[in-house]
Amino acid sequence: MRRKICVITGTRAEYGLLRWVMQGIKDDPELILQIIATGMHLSPEFGLTYREIEHDGFCIDRKVEMLTSSDTSVGIAKSMGLGMIGFADALHELNPDLIVVLGDRFEIFSAVSAALVARIPVAHLHGGELTEGAFDDAFRHSITKMSHLHFVAAEEYRERVIQLGEQPDRVFLVGGLGVDNIKSLKLLDRPALEAALDFKLGSKNILITFHPVTLETATASEQMAELLSALDHLKDTQLIFTMPNADTDGRVLIKMVEQFVAQHSNACAYTSLGQLRYLSSIAQVDGVVGNSSSGLAEVPSFKKGTINIGDRQRGRLQAASVINCDPTRKGILAAFEKLYSFEFQNELINVKNPYGDGGASEKVVDAIKSYTFDGKVNKSFYDMHQPKPTKIRKA
């Protein structure tokens, strides 16, 4: 009997990582792909990116509306509640044998919570990682504890998932999924990218993505102001912004970017670039700036530098191409000076991506295909420090 595998996605970036897993499931004659789109995918404010999923040839089986019009902590909490209601209905109707989720966002936390009480096993991708500056960190580890199969990007992350009490034979080291996109897509050259962006590149070019640091209070706008002040100081540099996610206080950052772009002819901003334009932009710019995980997990494969601002990604594995700096104008400008230095640029050719060289998606599909739960979703805690039983000698 063909097994129904339901992939749940809520953001543009997450779908980009999941795409080739979804394609592998779709192409396998022994599996049936189901897709639930939610969160930012369904929001006009964030570009209705569910259409990118459909454009790639996938059929979305259910859409779960959950975002409210508020990005306050109360609004996000209410979105999580709406999401759990919607996922309960969707999973009941689709009745999958397994759901596949990635990462650490509140949308996915709601989905997995609904799956847990419905006794549907969960395969979790990119667990074991750390982002100590965002509440995504707690969501990620909570999702790990509600999941049954784990696919991690590095040995350090595999050990951390086991440390959380997961059985070692259910934790698979596959590498980073983002590298598969880089290898699978035919990227746009410079003229084609300029046409796709409707924006002319220059002698110097920077790609910027800055998200709120959700565990800090009243710092999102302050940090963005410091970043924009530093960017304003750059000479003869074209600036490409991608907008923040639907996180707490995200809308204030969007407004600040829009105001900056309106006042600077050398800047442009996009609600969603899509994977092709985004990765093509990385290939053409001098470096990536902000606090997105992509700067650590994908950009090193392009042999390009990343300026990682603040604490949002603190704890993740980093390549030598990552320059960490404080979220201040002075710290960011010092990072730019290093980025453009001869010594740093000369070292980039030898950079290795700690998230691997590709092939993760195929490994995930193979493991999903071969693993069976026999209708049981209960787990036993793996205690790394449990002493082994010793034989009692008789006198």
Secondary structure, 3 states (H helix, E strand, C coil): CCEEEEEEECCHHHHHHHHHHHHHHHHCCCEEEEEEEEHHHHCHHHCCCHHHHHHCCCCCCEEECCCCCCCCHHHHHHHHHHHHHHHHHHHHHHCCCEEEEECCCHHHHHHHHHHHHCCCCEEEECCCCCCCCCCHHHHHHHHHHCCCEEEECCHHHHHHHHHCCCCHHHEEECCCCHHHHHHHCCCCCHHHHHHHHCCCCCCEEEEEECCCCCCCCCCHHHHHHHHHHHHHHCCCEEEEEECCCCCCCHHHHHHHHHHHHHHCCCEEEECCCHHHHHHHHHHHCCEEEECCCHHHHCHHHHCCEEEEECCCCCCCCCCCCEEEECCCHHHHHHHHHHHCCHHHHHHHHHCCCCCCCCCHHHHHHHHHHHCCCCCCCCCCCCCCCCCCCCCCCCC
